[in-house]
Amino acid sequence: MGPRKARSDDRLREPLAASNIRRCIAAPWPVDDPAGGPTIVHMKTVERIALCLVTSLAGTMAHAAEEPCRLTPLGTAEVAAVRDGRTLMLKDGRELRLVAIEAGDESRAALEAAIGGRSLRLAALGEAKDRYGRTVAFAFAGEEPQSVQQALLAQGQARVAARVGDKSCADGLLAAEREARRAGRGLWANPNFAPLPAENLRRLEAERGRFVLVQGKVLSVRESGGTIYMNFGRRWTQALTATMLRRDARRFAAAGVEAKRLEGRRVLVRGWLEQRSGPTIELTAPEQIELAE
């Protein structure tokens, strides 16, 4: 019996990088000829394989880096009432909490306008219910490709929450918030919503118990008792401290956040401000901390 004839769908199951490398090696390489017109590059096979490997893997990594935010469809819903900037009552009796953003009463009108009386398509990122039994999801009004959350962030009518749950989803939301903040749109035109200075104890104490953005320079990074402390002041009781559990360090590092490398850098931190021995924000998700602009 002779060798099996390759089926037409075999290459569909071939890994992307391997397929690209195979085609790259086999193809003639045109280059600009000083005399005019393309010519063919002649290389030793090993040289060609090496260059194809580097080129193909770089393209594959770029493809992975652009992985889209993947959500689970939950069907459609009709809005009965808008309670605040991120909470809606649905006609079927459910309460919908828009996931991944923080928005209060001041954003209610913006949410109503973003919905515009249209039905909603709902999609979950992880669990579809919270501990209170509310539906937590991304919402898309009518046939809009952009989520209601993204629209509110772009208008400056919301802030990205402390925990989104997926880096590819968080990156797009943070970019929308960042652009609105730069432009001073919506809430960002109000000085009360500006990032707090990490070393201003009086301002920090006034915002205790609230969701805030805080900006400042990490002066030192220490570890004690299974907790990593990022201190923004020489006396940690007089300025912000951002804490992270040591067991979470690898997960943060995989998302590009290594606490020790942030020492001496200006960063933006988001989360709920607590008063422990000093003002503290607990970091439970990588999207809570980013390099400041």
ZADO-1210 file (C-alpha; in nm, 4 decimals, padded with zeros to 6 digits):
<atoms>
<atom x="00.0000" y="00.0000" z="00.0000" code="MET" pos="1"/>
<atom x="00.1409" y="00.3367" z="-00.0995" code="GLY" pos="2"/>
<atom x="00.1582" y="00.6482" z="00.1137" code="PRO" pos="3"/>
<atom x="-00.1727" y="00.8048" z="00.2148" code="ARG" pos="4"/>
<atom x="-00.2840" y="01.0789" z="-00.0177" code="LYS" pos="5"/>
<atom x="-00.3081" y="01.4076" z="00.1651" code="ALA" pos="6"/>
<atom x="-00.6652" y="01.5204" z="00.2176" code="ARG" pos="7"/>
<atom x="-00.7622" y="01.8731" z="00.1231" code="SER" pos="8"/>
<atom x="-00.8434" y="01.9571" z="00.4854" code="ASP" pos="9"/>
<atom x="-00.5114" y="01.8384" z="00.6345" code="ASP" pos="10"/>
<atom x="-00.3571" y="02.1826" z="00.6171" code="ARG" pos="11"/>
<atom x="-00.6553" y="02.3318" z="00.8001" code="LEU" pos="12"/>
<atom x="-00.5447" y="02.1405" z="01.1074" code="ARG" pos="13"/>
<atom x="-00.1823" y="02.2457" z="01.0733" code="GLU" pos="14"/>
<atom x="-00.0691" y="02.4942" z="01.3418" code="PRO" pos="15"/>
<atom x="-00.0581" y="02.8529" z="01.2149" code="LEU" pos="16"/>
<atom x="00.3151" y="02.9019" z="01.2778" code="ALA" pos="17"/>
<atom x="00.4091" y="02.5703" z="01.1121" code="ALA" pos="18"/>
<atom x="00.1948" y="02.6468" z="00.8085" code="SER" pos="19"/>
<atom x="00.3474" y="02.9919" z="00.7673" code="ASN" pos="20"/>
<atom x="00.7021" y="02.8559" z="00.7985" code="ILE" pos="21"/>
<atom x="00.6370" y="02.5836" z="00.5391" code="ARG" pos="22"/>
<atom x="00.4987" y="02.8327" z="00.2855" code="ARG" pos="23"/>
<atom x="00.7759" y="03.0818" z="00.3566" code="CYS" pos="24"/>
<atom x="01.0506" y="02.8247" z="00.2918" code="ILE" pos="25"/>
<atom x="00.8909" y="02.6986" z="-00.0281" code="ALA" pos="26"/>
<atom x="00.8162" y="03.0354" z="-00.1840" code="ALA" pos="27"/>
<atom x="01.0598" y="03.2313" z="-00.4022" code="PRO" pos="28"/>
<atom x="01.1636" y="03.5582" z="-00.2398" code="TRP" pos="29"/>
<atom x="01.1440" y="03.8646" z="-00.4662" code="PRO" pos="30"/>
<atom x="01.3709" y="04.1586" z="-00.3909" code="VAL" pos="31"/>
<atom x="01.4395" y="04.4869" z="-00.5660" code="ASP" pos="32"/>
<atom x="01.7010" y="04.4477" z="-00.8388" code="ASP" pos="33"/>
<atom x="01.9204" y="04.7535" z="-00.9028" code="PRO" pos="34"/>
<atom x="01.8902" y="04.6746" z="-01.2740" code="ALA" pos="35"/>
<atom x="01.5135" y="04.6947" z="-01.2498" code="GLY" pos="36"/>
<atom x="01.2416" y="04.4406" z="-01.1733" code="GLY" pos="37"/>
<atom x="01.2343" y="04.1702" z="-00.9053" code="PRO" pos="38"/>
<atom x="01.4841" y="03.8926" z="-00.8744" code="THR" pos="39"/>
<atom x="01.4940" y="03.5791" z="-00.6600" code="ILE" pos="40"/>
<atom x="01.6977" y="03.5508" z="-00.3414" code="VAL" pos="41"/>
<atom x="01.9060" y="03.2333" z="-00.3289" code="HIS" pos="42"/>
<atom x="01.9812" y="03.1169" z="00.0253" code="MET" pos="43"/>
<atom x="02.1042" y="02.8065" z="00.1932" code="LYS" pos="44"/>
<atom x="01.8101" y="02.6087" z="00.3293" code="THR" pos="45"/>
<atom x="01.9195" y="02.6541" z="00.6905" code="VAL" pos="46"/>
<atom x="01.9387" y="03.0330" z="00.6482" code="GLU" pos="47"/>
<atom x="01.5956" y="03.0430" z="00.4930" code="ARG" pos="48"/>
<atom x="01.4455" y="02.8261" z="00.7690" code="ILE" pos="49"/>
<atom x="01.5944" y="03.0494" z="01.0394" code="ALA" pos="50"/>
<atom x="01.4626" y="03.3705" z="00.8866" code="LEU" pos="51"/>
<atom x="01.1217" y="03.2182" z="00.8167" code="CYS" pos="52"/>
<atom x="01.1018" y="03.0927" z="01.1758" code="LEU" pos="53"/>
<atom x="01.1683" y="03.4367" z="01.3233" code="VAL" pos="54"/>
<atom x="00.9277" y="03.6117" z="01.0855" code="THR" pos="55"/>
<atom x="00.6459" y="03.3615" z="01.1286" code="SER" pos="56"/>
<atom x="00.6646" y="03.3400" z="01.5075" code="LEU" pos="57"/>
<atom x="00.6701" y="03.7183" z="01.5334" code="ALA" pos="58"/>
<atom x="00.3523" y="03.7320" z="01.3275" code="GLY" pos="59"/>
<atom x="00.1911" y="03.4585" z="01.5360" code="THR" pos="60"/>
<atom x="00.2757" y="03.6415" z="01.8601" code="MET" pos="61"/>
<atom x="00.1301" y="03.9632" z="01.7195" code="ALA" pos="62"/>
<atom x="-00.1857" y="03.7732" z="01.6276" code="HIS" pos="63"/>
<atom x="-00.2101" y="03.6396" z="01.9844" code="ALA" pos="64"/>
<atom x="-00.1523" y="03.9858" z="02.1292" code="ALA" pos="65"/>
<atom x="-00.4535" y="04.1123" z="01.9326" code="GLU" pos="66"/>
<atom x="-00.6828" y="03.8389" z="02.0680" code="GLU" pos="67"/>
<atom x="-01.0311" y="03.9917" z="02.0923" code="PRO" pos="68"/>
<atom x="-01.2449" y="04.0135" z="02.4027" code="CYS" pos="69"/>
<atom x="-01.4505" y="03.6919" z="02.4019" code="ARG" pos="70"/>
<atom x="-01.7971" y="03.6975" z="02.5590" code="LEU" pos="71"/>
<atom x="-02.0757" y="03.4422" z="02.6059" code="THR" pos="72"/>
<atom x="-02.4115" y="03.5477" z="02.4536" code="PRO" pos="73"/>
<atom x="-02.7026" y="03.5636" z="02.6992" code="LEU" pos="74"/>
<atom x="-02.9820" y="03.6573" z="02.4597" code="GLY" pos="75"/>
<atom x="-03.1802" y="03.9789" z="02.4320" code="THR" pos="76"/>
<atom x="-03.3700" y="04.1891" z="02.6840" code="ALA" pos="77"/>
<atom x="-03.6008" y="04.4891" z="02.6999" code="GLU" pos="78"/>
<atom x="-03.5329" y="04.7741" z="02.9416" code="VAL" pos="79"/>
<atom x="-03.8063" y="04.8730" z="03.1862" code="ALA" pos="80"/>
<atom x="-03.6159" y="05.1412" z="03.3776" code="ALA" pos="81"/>
<atom x="-03.2690" y="05.2875" z="03.4314" code="VAL" pos="82"/>
<atom x="-03.1790" y="05.3112" z="03.7999" code="ARG" pos="83"/>
<atom x="-02.8371" y="05.4749" z="03.7796" code="ASP" pos="84"/>
<atom x="-02.5331" y="05.4922" z="03.5542" code="GLY" pos="85"/>
<atom x="-02.4842" y="05.1157" z="03.5392" code="ARG" pos="86"/>
<atom x="-02.7994" y="04.9505" z="03.6772" code="THR" pos="87"/>
<atom x="-03.1144" y="04.8712" z="03.4796" code="LEU" pos="88"/>
<atom x="-03.4409" y="04.6915" z="03.5464" code="MET" pos="89"/>
<atom x="-03.5447" y="04.4607" z="03.2647" code="LEU" pos="90"/>
<atom x="-03.9034" y="04.3897" z="03.1590" code="LYS" pos="91"/>
<atom x="-03.8645" y="04.0226" z="03.2514" code="ASP" pos="92"/>
<atom x="-03.8018" y="04.1247" z="03.6139" code="GLY" pos="93"/>
<atom x="-03.4249" y="04.0856" z="03.6184" code="ARG" pos="94"/>
<atom x="-03.1895" y="04.3512" z="03.7484" code="GLU" pos="95"/>
<atom x="-02.8974" y="04.4118" z="03.5121" code="LEU" pos="96"/>
<atom x="-02.5663" y="04.5414" z="03.6393" code="ARG" pos="97"/>
<atom x="-02.3312" y="04.6591" z="03.3650" code="LEU" pos="98"/>
<atom x="-02.0084" y="04.4729" z="03.4287" code="VAL" pos="99"/>
<atom x="-01.6553" y="04.6206" z="03.4200" code="ALA" pos="100"/>
<atom x="-01.7442" y="04.9854" z="03.4871" code="ILE" pos="101"/>
<atom x="-01.8144" y="05.2214" z="03.7757" code="GLU" pos="102"/>
<atom x="-02.0811" y="05.4845" z="03.7101" code="ALA" pos="103"/>
<atom x="-02.3221" y="05.6605" z="03.9449" code="GLY" pos="104"/>
<atom x="-02.6349" y="05.8744" z="03.9336" code="ASP" pos="105"/>
<atom x="-02.4482" y="06.1485" z="03.7457" code="GLU" pos="106"/>
<atom x="-02.4244" y="05.9130" z="03.4448" code="SER" pos="107"/>
<atom x="-02.7872" y="05.8001" z="03.4395" code="ARG" pos="108"/>
<atom x="-02.8908" y="06.0326" z="03.1557" code="ALA" pos="109"/>
<atom x="-02.5899" y="05.9224" z="02.9491" code="ALA" pos="110"/>
<atom x="-02.6874" y="05.5569" z="02.9946" code="LEU" pos="111"/>
<atom x="-03.0465" y="05.6268" z="02.8897" code="GLU" pos="112"/>
<atom x="-02.9179" y="05.8057" z="02.5781" code="ALA" pos="113"/>
<atom x="-02.6772" y="05.5215" z="02.4950" code="ALA" pos="114"/>
<atom x="-02.9643" y="05.2724" z="02.5038" code="ILE" pos="115"/>
<atom x="-03.1989" y="05.5024" z="02.3133" code="GLY" pos="116"/>
<atom x="-03.5082" y="05.2904" z="02.3789" code="GLY" pos="117"/>
<atom x="-03.3597" y="04.9943" z="02.1932" code="ARG" pos="118"/>
<atom x="-03.3552" y="04.6309" z="02.3021" code="SER" pos="119"/>
<atom x="-03.0301" y="04.4998" z="02.4458" code="LEU" pos="120"/>
<atom x="-02.8123" y="04.2082" z="02.3472" code="ARG" pos="121"/>
<atom x="-02.6452" y="04.0745" z="02.6609" code="LEU" pos="122"/>
<atom x="-02.3140" y="03.8894" z="02.6842" code="ALA" pos="123"/>
<atom x="-02.1296" y="03.7604" z="02.9896" code="ALA" pos="124"/>
<atom x="-01.7626" y="03.7641" z="03.0755" code="LEU" pos="125"/>
<atom x="-01.7381" y="03.4747" z="03.3192" code="GLY" pos="126"/>
<atom x="-02.0266" y="03.4361" z="03.5640" code="GLU" pos="127"/>
<atom x="-02.3608" y="03.5772" z="03.4494" code="ALA" pos="128"/>
<atom x="-02.4912" y="03.6346" z="03.8050" code="LYS" pos="129"/>
<atom x="-02.3379" y="03.8062" z="04.1052" code="ASP" pos="130"/>
<atom x="-02.3836" y="03.7053" z="04.4691" code="ARG" pos="131"/>
<atom x="-02.6959" y="03.9215" z="04.4917" code="TYR" pos="132"/>
<atom x="-02.8626" y="03.7385" z="04.2033" code="GLY" pos="133"/>
<atom x="-02.8262" y="04.0275" z="03.9600" code="ARG" pos="134"/>
<atom x="-02.7415" y="03.9638" z="03.5957" code="THR" pos="135"/>
<atom x="-02.3919" y="04.1011" z="03.5293" code="VAL" pos="136"/>
<atom x="-02.3061" y="04.1437" z="03.1633" code="ALA" pos="137"/>
<atom x="-02.1933" y="04.3584" z="02.8756" code="PHE" pos="138"/>
<atom x="-02.4863" y="04.5180" z="02.6940" code="ALA" pos="139"/>
<atom x="-02.5138" y="04.6093" z="02.3256" code="PHE" pos="140"/>
<atom x="-02.7968" y="04.8420" z="02.2221" code="ALA" pos="141"/>
<atom x="-02.9801" y="04.7404" z="01.9054" code="GLY" pos="142"/>
<atom x="-02.7282" y="04.6410" z="01.6388" code="GLU" pos="143"/>
<atom x="-02.4411" y="04.8469" z="01.7807" code="GLU" pos="144"/>
<atom x="-02.1067" y="04.6610" z="01.7594" code="PRO" pos="145"/>
<atom x="-01.9750" y="04.8640" z="02.0543" code="GLN" pos="146"/>
<atom x="-02.0911" y="04.7786" z="02.4055" code="SER" pos="147"/>
<atom x="-02.2832" y="05.0301" z="02.6150" code="VAL" pos="148"/>
<atom x="-01.9895" y="05.0185" z="02.8581" code="GLN" pos="149"/>
<atom x="-01.7452" y="05.1182" z="02.5846" code="GLN" pos="150"/>
<atom x="-01.9739" y="05.4017" z="02.4761" code="ALA" pos="151"/>
<atom x="-02.0019" y="05.5401" z="02.8302" code="LEU" pos="152"/>
<atom x="-01.6255" y="05.5223" z="02.8799" code="LEU" pos="153"/>
<atom x="-01.5612" y="05.6985" z="02.5482" code="ALA" pos="154"/>
<atom x="-01.7957" y="05.9787" z="02.6544" code="GLN" pos="155"/>
<atom x="-01.6209" y="06.0106" z="02.9902" code="GLY" pos="156"/>
<atom x="-01.9377" y="05.8985" z="03.1697" code="GLN" pos="157"/>
<atom x="-01.7863" y="05.5955" z="03.3443" code="ALA" pos="158"/>
<atom x="-01.4628" y="05.4596" z="03.4835" code="ARG" pos="159"/>
<atom x="-01.3171" y="05.1123" z="03.4339" code="VAL" pos="160"/>
<atom x="-01.3875" y="04.8982" z="03.7402" code="ALA" pos="161"/>
<atom x="-01.1211" y="04.7522" z="03.9666" code="ALA" pos="162"/>
<atom x="-01.1749" y="04.4074" z="03.8210" code="ARG" pos="163"/>
<atom x="-01.2703" y="04.3335" z="03.4624" code="VAL" pos="164"/>
<atom x="-01.1641" y="03.9689" z="03.4564" code="GLY" pos="165"/>
<atom x="-00.9952" y="03.9411" z="03.1163" code="ASP" pos="166"/>
<atom x="-00.6915" y="04.1326" z="02.9904" code="LYS" pos="167"/>
<atom x="-00.8067" y="04.1581" z="02.6290" code="SER" pos="168"/>
<atom x="-01.1393" y="04.3035" z="02.7456" code="CYS" pos="169"/>
<atom x="-00.9755" y="04.5334" z="03.0008" code="ALA" pos="170"/>
<atom x="-00.7255" y="04.6775" z="02.7514" code="ASP" pos="171"/>
<atom x="-00.9960" y="04.8121" z="02.5207" code="GLY" pos="172"/>
<atom x="-01.1956" y="04.9595" z="02.8066" code="LEU" pos="173"/>
<atom x="-00.8901" y="05.1236" z="02.9627" code="LEU" pos="174"/>
<atom x="-00.7949" y="05.2752" z="02.6263" code="ALA" pos="175"/>
<atom x="-01.1419" y="05.4297" z="02.5912" code="ALA" pos="176"/>
<atom x="-01.1274" y="05.5711" z="02.9438" code="GLU" pos="177"/>
<atom x="-00.7754" y="05.7044" z="02.8903" code="ARG" pos="178"/>
<atom x="-00.8723" y="05.8907" z="02.5733" code="GLU" pos="179"/>
<atom x="-01.1763" y="06.0490" z="02.7401" code="ALA" pos="180"/>
<atom x="-00.9636" y="06.1508" z="03.0377" code="ARG" pos="181"/>
<atom x="-00.7044" y="06.3144" z="02.8109" code="ARG" pos="182"/>
<atom x="-00.9781" y="06.5064" z="02.6305" code="ALA" pos="183"/>
<atom x="-01.1507" y="06.6108" z="02.9539" code="GLY" pos="184"/>
<atom x="-01.4840" y="06.4672" z="02.8431" code="ARG" pos="185"/>
<atom x="-01.7805" y="06.4032" z="03.0711" code="GLY" pos="186"/>
<atom x="-01.6863" y="06.3314" z="03.4314" code="LEU" pos="187"/>
<atom x="-01.3226" y="06.4148" z="03.3580" code="TRP" pos="188"/>
<atom x="-01.4147" y="06.7818" z="03.3175" code="ALA" pos="189"/>
<atom x="-01.5002" y="06.7776" z="03.6897" code="ASN" pos="190"/>
<atom x="-01.1897" y="06.8159" z="03.9137" code="PRO" pos="191"/>
<atom x="-01.3558" y="06.5896" z="04.1717" code="ASN" pos="192"/>
<atom x="-01.3052" y="06.2923" z="03.9392" code="PHE" pos="193"/>
<atom x="-00.9384" y="06.3651" z="03.8608" code="ALA" pos="194"/>
<atom x="-00.6858" y="06.1060" z="03.9858" code="PRO" pos="195"/>
<atom x="-00.5886" y="06.1799" z="04.3463" code="LEU" pos="196"/>
<atom x="-00.2241" y="06.2570" z="04.4334" code="PRO" pos="197"/>
<atom x="-00.0856" y="05.9489" z="04.6095" code="ALA" pos="198"/>
<atom x="00.1030" y="06.1593" z="04.8647" code="GLU" pos="199"/>
<atom x="-00.1876" y="06.3901" z="04.9604" code="ASN" pos="200"/>
<atom x="-00.3074" y="06.2354" z="05.2871" code="LEU" pos="201"/>
<atom x="-00.5894" y="06.4851" z="05.3414" code="ARG" pos="202"/>
<atom x="-00.7424" y="06.4172" z="04.9982" code="ARG" pos="203"/>
<atom x="-00.7062" y="06.0426" z="05.0409" code="LEU" pos="204"/>
<atom x="-00.8718" y="06.0405" z="05.3827" code="GLU" pos="205"/>
<atom x="-01.1650" y="06.2398" z="05.2436" code="ALA" pos="206"/>
<atom x="-01.2280" y="05.9683" z="04.9808" code="GLU" pos="207"/>
<atom x="-01.2064" y="05.6699" z="05.2166" code="ARG" pos="208"/>
<atom x="-01.4534" y="05.3949" z="05.1276" code="GLY" pos="209"/>
<atom x="-01.4974" y="05.5162" z="04.7693" code="ARG" pos="210"/>
<atom x="-01.3828" y="05.3948" z="04.4296" code="PHE" pos="211"/>
<atom x="-01.0931" y="05.6167" z="04.3211" code="VAL" pos="212"/>
<atom x="-00.8056" y="05.6592" z="04.0800" code="LEU" pos="213"/>
<atom x="-00.4784" y="05.7548" z="04.2466" code="VAL" pos="214"/>
<atom x="-00.1583" y="05.8624" z="04.0725" code="GLN" pos="215"/>
<atom x="00.1945" y="05.8876" z="04.2061" code="GLY" pos="216"/>
<atom x="00.5497" y="05.7543" z="04.2167" code="LYS" pos="217"/>
<atom x="00.6216" y="05.4172" z="04.3765" code="VAL" pos="218"/>
<atom x="00.9015" y="05.4977" z="04.6216" code="LEU" pos="219"/>
<atom x="00.9582" y="05.1461" z="04.7522" code="SER" pos="220"/>
<atom x="00.8372" y="04.7880" z="04.7167" code="VAL" pos="221"/>
<atom x="00.8521" y="04.5569" z="05.0189" code="ARG" pos="222"/>
<atom x="00.7291" y="04.2088" z="05.1024" code="GLU" pos="223"/>
<atom x="00.6132" y="04.0863" z="05.4420" code="SER" pos="224"/>
<atom x="00.3950" y="03.7989" z="05.5581" code="GLY" pos="225"/>
<atom x="00.2799" y="03.6946" z="05.2128" code="GLY" pos="226"/>
<atom x="00.1883" y="04.0480" z="05.1058" code="THR" pos="227"/>
<atom x="00.3710" y="04.2821" z="04.8666" code="ILE" pos="228"/>
<atom x="00.3526" y="04.6505" z="04.9585" code="TYR" pos="229"/>
<atom x="00.4024" y="04.9299" z="04.7049" code="MET" pos="230"/>
<atom x="00.4624" y="05.2463" z="04.9054" code="ASN" pos="231"/>
<atom x="00.4029" y="05.5926" z="04.7602" code="PHE" pos="232"/>
<atom x="00.5479" y="05.7822" z="05.0567" code="GLY" pos="233"/>
<atom x="00.8538" y="05.7607" z="05.2803" code="ARG" pos="234"/>
<atom x="00.6178" y="05.7106" z="05.5728" code="ARG" pos="235"/>
<atom x="00.3616" y="05.4561" z="05.4612" code="TRP" pos="236"/>
<atom x="00.1007" y="05.5892" z="05.7050" code="THR" pos="237"/>
<atom x="00.1117" y="05.9296" z="05.5328" code="GLN" pos="238"/>
<atom x="00.0589" y="05.8292" z="05.1688" code="ALA" pos="239"/>
<atom x="-00.1026" y="05.5588" z="04.9595" code="LEU" pos="240"/>
<atom x="00.0055" y="05.1971" z="04.9847" code="THR" pos="241"/>
<atom x="-00.1041" y="04.9489" z="04.7166" code="ALA" pos="242"/>
<atom x="-00.0978" y="04.5871" z="04.8337" code="THR" pos="243"/>
<atom x="-00.0865" y="04.2589" z="04.6452" code="MET" pos="244"/>
<atom x="-00.0860" y="03.9028" z="04.7790" code="LEU" pos="245"/>
<atom x="00.2410" y="03.7233" z="04.7083" code="ARG" pos="246"/>
<atom x="00.0495" y="03.4280" z="04.5642" code="ARG" pos="247"/>
<atom x="-00.0961" y="03.6589" z="04.2970" code="ASP" pos="248"/>
<atom x="00.2433" y="03.7892" z="04.1822" code="ALA" pos="249"/>
<atom x="00.2831" y="03.5325" z="03.9034" code="ARG" pos="250"/>
<atom x="-00.0623" y="03.6094" z="03.7629" code="ARG" pos="251"/>
<atom x="00.0165" y="03.9820" z="03.7642" code="PHE" pos="252"/>
<atom x="00.3563" y="03.9213" z="03.6024" code="ALA" pos="253"/>
<atom x="00.1927" y="03.7199" z="03.3226" code="ALA" pos="254"/>
<atom x="-00.0132" y="04.0312" z="03.2480" code="ALA" pos="255"/>
<atom x="00.2994" y="04.2499" z="03.2446" code="GLY" pos="256"/>
<atom x="00.2761" y="04.3845" z="03.6006" code="VAL" pos="257"/>
<atom x="00.5826" y="04.3094" z="03.8149" code="GLU" pos="258"/>
<atom x="00.5748" y="04.5018" z="04.1422" code="ALA" pos="259"/>
<atom x="00.9511" y="04.5320" z="04.1850" code="LYS" pos="260"/>
<atom x="00.9923" y="04.6787" z="03.8364" code="ARG" pos="261"/>
<atom x="00.7494" y="04.9565" z="03.9260" code="LEU" pos="262"/>
<atom x="00.9779" y="05.0979" z="04.1939" code="GLU" pos="263"/>
<atom x="01.0689" y="05.4536" z="04.0955" code="GLY" pos="264"/>
<atom x="00.7951" y="05.4690" z="03.8290" code="ARG" pos="265"/>
<atom x="00.4842" y="05.6858" z="03.8199" code="ARG" pos="266"/>
<atom x="00.1718" y="05.4717" z="03.8068" code="VAL" pos="267"/>
<atom x="-00.2055" y="05.5040" z="03.8090" code="LEU" pos="268"/>
<atom x="-00.3900" y="05.2812" z="04.0568" code="VAL" pos="269"/>
<atom x="-00.7660" y="05.2202" z="04.0706" code="ARG" pos="270"/>
<atom x="-00.9774" y="05.0542" z="04.3365" code="GLY" pos="271"/>
<atom x="-01.1628" y="05.0976" z="04.6628" code="TRP" pos="272"/>
<atom x="-00.9751" y="05.3166" z="04.9073" code="LEU" pos="273"/>
<atom x="-00.9501" y="05.1696" z="05.2560" code="GLU" pos="274"/>
<atom x="-00.7978" y="05.3012" z="05.5751" code="GLN" pos="275"/>
<atom x="-00.5783" y="05.0440" z="05.7421" code="ARG" pos="276"/>
<atom x="-00.2682" y="05.1787" z="05.9121" code="SER" pos="277"/>
<atom x="-00.2734" y="05.4288" z="05.6269" code="GLY" pos="278"/>
<atom x="-00.4677" y="05.4791" z="05.3012" code="PRO" pos="279"/>
<atom x="-00.4617" y="05.1498" z="05.1103" code="THR" pos="280"/>
<atom x="-00.5855" y="05.0028" z="04.7834" code="ILE" pos="281"/>
<atom x="-00.5808" y="04.6248" z="04.7548" code="GLU" pos="282"/>
<atom x="-00.4807" y="04.4978" z="04.4107" code="LEU" pos="283"/>
<atom x="-00.6611" y="04.1810" z="04.3043" code="THR" pos="284"/>
<atom x="-00.6448" y="04.2266" z="03.9245" code="ALA" pos="285"/>
<atom x="-00.3636" y="04.3463" z="03.6925" code="PRO" pos="286"/>
<atom x="-00.5895" y="04.6061" z="03.5294" code="GLU" pos="287"/>
<atom x="-00.5883" y="04.8010" z="03.8567" code="GLN" pos="288"/>
<atom x="-00.2400" y="04.9397" z="03.7973" code="ILE" pos="289"/>
<atom x="-00.0809" y="05.0942" z="03.4890" code="GLU" pos="290"/>
<atom x="00.2037" y="05.3292" z="03.4074" code="LEU" pos="291"/>
<atom x="00.0971" y="05.6924" z="03.4341" code="ALA" pos="292"/>
<atom x="00.0976" y="05.9104" z="03.1256" code="GLU" pos="293"/>
</atoms>
